[in-house]
């Protein structure tokens, strides 16, 4: 069975801004700032969230999750799925960290690696290291400087888990928000592929702050 035991990571709440391809690469902290601050984002949102995962190899296990994602500025995001299998109890927290780029500056130190070609253009390579010295996790995010969005993230997690995610976005009013992701999870026990979607956004709505209790664990 698929086991996901390390909640870490973050991609998401990304914004739209102009970039200049081919220009000298900025500092890593500038890339982080641009990801978070380049354009307005909702003060709050909630969105229906679904995830489909399929294990590679026998026994072919399918998991379908339904729930909601909640965000409140500046960087609080939580995903609550219904009826999560016990062996996947850490998945909602991990997924929330994946899509929550707003929290990256406080949670990770960053350096720049070599630029990478992606879909006919060059992306900055952002190397992420948790500020928590107890964590051995490492992330690599590919950032499109033309839109200041993260196109792909690969995380090598403690316990031999590797998670890769590619992300697409949509516009809700004047905001750019995560829309869907393609996922690949490799563990010492199994490999699974899948997709996730955020839709039916409601922005700048009241959200009970208690929904974020214990969201970062």
MARDREN-823343 format. One record per residue (C-alpha): residue in three letters; x, y, z. Coordinates in Angstrom, 3 decimals. Example, Ala and Ser with C-alpha at 12.3 -4.5 7.8 and 13.67 -1.06 7.14 Angstrom:
BEGIN
<r residu="Ala" u="12.300" v="-4.500" w="7.800"/>
<r residu="Ser" u="13.670" v="-1.060" w="7.140"/>
//
This chain:
BEGIN
<r residu="Unk" u="0.000" v="0.000" w="0.000"/>
<r residu="Unk" u="1.094" v="3.545" w="-0.612"/>
<r residu="Unk" u="2.690" v="5.125" w="2.448"/>
<r residu="Unk" u="3.269" v="8.861" w="2.739"/>
<r residu="Unk" u="4.777" v="9.574" w="6.122"/>
<r residu="Unk" u="6.581" v="12.899" w="5.797"/>
<r residu="Unk" u="4.508" v="16.066" w="5.452"/>
<r residu="Unk" u="6.730" v="18.589" w="3.806"/>
<r residu="Unk" u="6.731" v="20.863" w="0.890"/>
<r residu="Unk" u="5.058" v="23.688" w="-0.599"/>
<r residu="Unk" u="3.844" v="24.939" w="-4.072"/>
<r residu="Unk" u="0.924" v="27.203" w="-4.457"/>
<r residu="Unk" u="-0.714" v="30.690" w="-3.963"/>
<r residu="Unk" u="1.430" v="31.862" w="-6.884"/>
<r residu="Unk" u="1.036" v="35.132" w="-8.744"/>
<r residu="Unk" u="1.293" v="36.719" w="-12.145"/>
<r residu="Unk" u="4.052" v="39.188" w="-13.066"/>
<r residu="Unk" u="6.247" v="40.094" w="-15.985"/>
<r residu="Unk" u="9.665" v="38.498" w="-16.302"/>
<r residu="Unk" u="12.539" v="38.914" w="-18.706"/>
<r residu="Unk" u="13.808" v="35.628" w="-20.122"/>
<r residu="Unk" u="17.531" v="35.598" w="-20.790"/>
<r residu="Unk" u="18.300" v="38.316" w="-18.237"/>
<r residu="Unk" u="20.822" v="37.748" w="-15.484"/>
<r residu="Unk" u="19.392" v="35.496" w="-12.797"/>
<r residu="Unk" u="18.323" v="37.342" w="-9.640"/>
<r residu="Unk" u="19.220" v="36.291" w="-6.123"/>
<r residu="Unk" u="17.372" v="33.289" w="-4.723"/>
<r residu="Unk" u="15.640" v="35.434" w="-2.102"/>
<r residu="Unk" u="14.426" v="37.750" w="-4.878"/>
<r residu="Unk" u="12.890" v="34.794" w="-6.702"/>
<r residu="Unk" u="11.151" v="33.778" w="-3.480"/>
<r residu="Unk" u="9.854" v="37.322" w="-2.972"/>
<r residu="Unk" u="8.569" v="37.522" w="-6.547"/>
<r residu="Unk" u="6.711" v="34.234" w="-6.170"/>
<r residu="Unk" u="4.860" v="35.538" w="-3.135"/>
<r residu="Unk" u="4.452" v="39.261" w="-3.859"/>
<r residu="Unk" u="4.489" v="39.784" w="-7.620"/>
<r residu="Unk" u="0.707" v="40.286" w="-7.865"/>
<r residu="Unk" u="-2.306" v="40.513" w="-5.526"/>
<r residu="Unk" u="-3.735" v="37.287" w="-4.145"/>
<r residu="Unk" u="-6.972" v="36.709" w="-2.262"/>
<r residu="Unk" u="-7.076" v="37.599" w="1.401"/>
<r residu="Unk" u="-8.868" v="34.291" w="1.844"/>
<r residu="Unk" u="-10.205" v="31.494" w="-0.307"/>
<r residu="Unk" u="-11.821" v="28.114" w="-0.094"/>
<r residu="Unk" u="-11.941" v="25.644" w="-2.980"/>
<r residu="Unk" u="-13.332" v="22.183" w="-3.572"/>
<r residu="Unk" u="-10.358" v="19.837" w="-3.824"/>
<r residu="Unk" u="-10.125" v="16.332" w="-5.254"/>
<r residu="Unk" u="-7.261" v="13.874" w="-5.684"/>
<r residu="Unk" u="-6.955" v="10.620" w="-7.618"/>
<r residu="Unk" u="-4.017" v="8.269" w="-6.997"/>
<r residu="Unk" u="-3.223" v="4.911" w="-8.580"/>
<r residu="Unk" u="-0.497" v="2.590" w="-7.363"/>
<r residu="Unk" u="1.826" v="1.172" w="-9.991"/>
<r residu="Unk" u="2.088" v="-2.599" w="-9.983"/>
<r residu="Unk" u="0.119" v="-5.319" w="-8.220"/>
<r residu="Unk" u="-2.042" v="-4.912" w="-6.251"/>
<r residu="Unk" u="-3.283" v="-1.918" w="-8.263"/>
<r residu="Unk" u="-4.791" v="0.289" w="-5.577"/>
<r residu="Unk" u="-6.881" v="3.352" w="-6.448"/>
<r residu="Unk" u="-7.554" v="6.146" w="-3.975"/>
<r residu="Unk" u="-10.097" v="8.924" w="-4.617"/>
<r residu="Unk" u="-10.232" v="11.797" w="-2.123"/>
<r residu="Unk" u="-12.673" v="14.706" w="-1.895"/>
<r residu="Unk" u="-12.442" v="17.721" w="0.365"/>
<r residu="Unk" u="-11.724" v="21.439" w="0.587"/>
<r residu="Unk" u="-8.694" v="23.734" w="0.678"/>
<r residu="Unk" u="-8.716" v="26.861" w="2.848"/>
<r residu="Unk" u="-6.320" v="29.822" w="2.664"/>
<r residu="Unk" u="-5.954" v="32.960" w="4.780"/>
<r residu="Unk" u="-3.280" v="35.621" w="4.319"/>
<r residu="Unk" u="-0.458" v="35.866" w="4.763"/>
<r residu="Unk" u="0.471" v="32.176" w="4.497"/>
<r residu="Unk" u="-2.038" v="29.854" w="6.170"/>
<r residu="Unk" u="-3.275" v="27.003" w="4.005"/>
<r residu="Unk" u="-4.854" v="23.704" w="4.964"/>
<r residu="Unk" u="-6.410" v="20.889" w="2.958"/>
<r residu="Unk" u="-9.088" v="18.726" w="4.551"/>
<r residu="Unk" u="-10.021" v="15.517" w="2.746"/>
<r residu="Unk" u="-12.889" v="13.250" w="3.775"/>
<r residu="Unk" u="-12.218" v="9.617" w="4.702"/>
<r residu="Unk" u="-8.431" v="9.569" w="4.252"/>
<r residu="Unk" u="-7.048" v="6.011" w="4.589"/>
<r residu="Unk" u="-5.043" v="5.577" w="7.770"/>
<r residu="Unk" u="-1.828" v="4.779" w="5.925"/>
<r residu="Unk" u="-2.161" v="8.138" w="4.108"/>
<r residu="Unk" u="-2.905" v="10.235" w="7.198"/>
<r residu="Unk" u="-0.043" v="12.669" w="6.455"/>
<r residu="Unk" u="-1.056" v="13.316" w="2.836"/>
<r residu="Unk" u="-3.379" v="16.333" w="3.381"/>
<r residu="Unk" u="-0.674" v="18.221" w="5.292"/>
<r residu="Unk" u="1.972" v="17.316" w="2.707"/>
<r residu="Unk" u="-0.232" v="18.411" w="-0.180"/>
<r residu="Unk" u="-1.048" v="21.720" w="1.518"/>
<r residu="Unk" u="2.644" v="22.460" w="1.909"/>
<r residu="Unk" u="3.190" v="21.638" w="-1.774"/>
<r residu="Unk" u="0.778" v="24.294" w="-2.995"/>
<r residu="Unk" u="1.492" v="26.929" w="-0.342"/>
<r residu="Unk" u="4.350" v="28.964" w="-1.798"/>
<r residu="Unk" u="3.317" v="31.893" w="0.410"/>
<r residu="Unk" u="4.884" v="30.035" w="3.356"/>
<r residu="Unk" u="8.193" v="29.225" w="1.649"/>
<r residu="Unk" u="10.195" v="32.291" w="2.833"/>
<r residu="Unk" u="9.516" v="31.463" w="6.482"/>
<r residu="Unk" u="10.054" v="27.709" w="6.184"/>
<r residu="Unk" u="12.916" v="27.254" w="3.700"/>
<r residu="Unk" u="16.322" v="28.641" w="2.814"/>
<r residu="Unk" u="16.913" v="28.891" w="-0.927"/>
<r residu="Unk" u="19.808" v="28.972" w="-3.366"/>
<r residu="Unk" u="19.819" v="29.058" w="-7.169"/>
<r residu="Unk" u="20.951" v="26.145" w="-9.318"/>
<r residu="Unk" u="21.517" v="26.073" w="-13.087"/>
<r residu="Unk" u="18.625" v="27.206" w="-15.272"/>
<r residu="Unk" u="16.567" v="24.375" w="-16.771"/>
<r residu="Unk" u="14.757" v="24.182" w="-20.153"/>
<r residu="Unk" u="10.997" v="23.662" w="-19.729"/>
<r residu="Unk" u="8.481" v="23.683" w="-22.594"/>
<r residu="Unk" u="10.655" v="25.839" w="-24.854"/>
<r residu="Unk" u="11.799" v="28.367" w="-22.256"/>
<r residu="Unk" u="14.261" v="28.536" w="-19.369"/>
<r residu="Unk" u="13.223" v="28.250" w="-15.726"/>
<r residu="Unk" u="15.155" v="29.301" w="-12.660"/>
<r residu="Unk" u="16.094" v="26.374" w="-10.432"/>
<r residu="Unk" u="15.333" v="27.099" w="-6.792"/>
<r residu="Unk" u="17.024" v="24.727" w="-4.336"/>
<r residu="Unk" u="15.069" v="24.565" w="-1.081"/>
<r residu="Unk" u="16.395" v="23.515" w="2.311"/>
<r residu="Unk" u="14.177" v="23.541" w="5.417"/>
<r residu="Unk" u="15.183" v="26.019" w="8.106"/>
<r residu="Unk" u="14.530" v="23.274" w="10.662"/>
<r residu="Unk" u="17.970" v="21.668" w="11.214"/>
<r residu="Unk" u="16.278" v="18.400" w="12.193"/>
<r residu="Unk" u="14.883" v="17.909" w="8.702"/>
<r residu="Unk" u="16.904" v="16.209" w="5.980"/>
<r residu="Unk" u="14.351" v="16.957" w="3.267"/>
<r residu="Unk" u="15.418" v="18.787" w="0.108"/>
<r residu="Unk" u="13.385" v="20.374" w="-2.688"/>
<r residu="Unk" u="14.034" v="21.559" w="-6.239"/>
<r residu="Unk" u="11.512" v="23.995" w="-7.759"/>
<r residu="Unk" u="11.501" v="25.138" w="-11.395"/>
<r residu="Unk" u="10.269" v="28.743" w="-11.601"/>
<r residu="Unk" u="9.037" v="30.418" w="-14.785"/>
<r residu="Unk" u="10.374" v="34.021" w="-14.685"/>
<r residu="Unk" u="7.852" v="35.153" w="-17.315"/>
<r residu="Unk" u="4.904" v="34.519" w="-14.989"/>
<r residu="Unk" u="6.553" v="33.951" w="-11.588"/>
<r residu="Unk" u="4.902" v="30.586" w="-11.169"/>
<r residu="Unk" u="6.366" v="27.286" w="-10.041"/>
<r residu="Unk" u="6.004" v="24.819" w="-12.871"/>
<r residu="Unk" u="7.467" v="21.740" w="-11.226"/>
<r residu="Unk" u="8.775" v="20.665" w="-7.828"/>
<r residu="Unk" u="10.690" v="17.547" w="-6.817"/>
<r residu="Unk" u="11.217" v="16.761" w="-3.155"/>
<r residu="Unk" u="13.496" v="14.122" w="-1.689"/>
<r residu="Unk" u="12.018" v="13.401" w="1.704"/>
<r residu="Unk" u="13.323" v="11.622" w="4.746"/>
<r residu="Unk" u="12.457" v="7.938" w="4.764"/>
<r residu="Unk" u="13.294" v="7.456" w="1.090"/>
<r residu="Unk" u="10.214" v="9.208" w="-0.302"/>
<r residu="Unk" u="10.416" v="11.276" w="-3.500"/>
<r residu="Unk" u="7.461" v="13.408" w="-4.583"/>
<r residu="Unk" u="7.234" v="15.206" w="-7.924"/>
<r residu="Unk" u="4.505" v="17.642" w="-8.879"/>
<r residu="Unk" u="3.781" v="19.703" w="-11.995"/>
<r residu="Unk" u="1.222" v="22.481" w="-11.580"/>
<r residu="Unk" u="-1.251" v="24.425" w="-13.730"/>
<r residu="Unk" u="-3.048" v="27.622" w="-12.768"/>
<r residu="Unk" u="-6.259" v="29.485" w="-13.495"/>
<r residu="Unk" u="-7.555" v="33.004" w="-12.990"/>
<r residu="Unk" u="-10.338" v="33.756" w="-10.529"/>
<r residu="Unk" u="-11.227" v="37.392" w="-10.999"/>
<r residu="Unk" u="-7.953" v="39.315" w="-10.725"/>
<r residu="Unk" u="-6.207" v="36.461" w="-8.887"/>
<r residu="Unk" u="-4.085" v="33.615" w="-10.176"/>
<r residu="Unk" u="-4.613" v="30.441" w="-8.178"/>
<r residu="Unk" u="-3.574" v="26.765" w="-8.315"/>
<r residu="Unk" u="-5.940" v="24.775" w="-10.524"/>
<r residu="Unk" u="-4.540" v="21.270" w="-10.989"/>
<r residu="Unk" u="-1.470" v="19.171" w="-10.349"/>
<r residu="Unk" u="0.063" v="16.016" w="-11.767"/>
<r residu="Unk" u="1.632" v="13.919" w="-9.009"/>
<r residu="Unk" u="4.168" v="11.118" w="-8.776"/>
<r residu="Unk" u="5.064" v="9.577" w="-5.421"/>
<r residu="Unk" u="7.919" v="7.095" w="-4.960"/>
<r residu="Unk" u="8.424" v="5.319" w="-1.637"/>
<r residu="Unk" u="10.468" v="2.285" w="-0.573"/>
<r residu="Unk" u="7.176" v="0.373" w="-0.573"/>
<r residu="Unk" u="5.350" v="1.539" w="-3.689"/>
<r residu="Unk" u="5.014" v="4.097" w="-6.460"/>
<r residu="Unk" u="1.801" v="5.935" w="-7.283"/>
<r residu="Unk" u="0.752" v="8.465" w="-9.902"/>
<r residu="Unk" u="-2.202" v="10.769" w="-9.892"/>
<r residu="Unk" u="-3.824" v="14.143" w="-10.295"/>
<r residu="Unk" u="-5.386" v="16.772" w="-8.044"/>
<r residu="Unk" u="-7.770" v="19.629" w="-8.753"/>
<r residu="Unk" u="-8.881" v="22.794" w="-6.968"/>
<r residu="Unk" u="-12.095" v="24.282" w="-8.315"/>
<r residu="Unk" u="-15.244" v="26.229" w="-7.420"/>
<r residu="Unk" u="-13.165" v="28.910" w="-5.705"/>
<r residu="Unk" u="-14.792" v="31.340" w="-3.276"/>
<r residu="Unk" u="-12.426" v="34.245" w="-2.627"/>
<r residu="Unk" u="-12.298" v="36.831" w="0.159"/>
<r residu="Unk" u="-14.897" v="34.985" w="2.213"/>
<r residu="Unk" u="-14.966" v="34.630" w="6.014"/>
<r residu="Unk" u="-13.076" v="31.550" w="7.218"/>
<r residu="Unk" u="-13.052" v="30.309" w="10.789"/>
<r residu="Unk" u="-9.416" v="30.555" w="11.950"/>
<r residu="Unk" u="-9.881" v="27.329" w="13.894"/>
<r residu="Unk" u="-9.723" v="25.471" w="10.576"/>
<r residu="Unk" u="-5.977" v="26.173" w="10.545"/>
<r residu="Unk" u="-5.317" v="24.787" w="14.032"/>
<r residu="Unk" u="-2.404" v="22.329" w="13.994"/>
<r residu="Unk" u="-2.117" v="22.733" w="10.210"/>
<r residu="Unk" u="1.704" v="22.864" w="10.357"/>
<r residu="Unk" u="2.997" v="19.750" w="11.985"/>
//
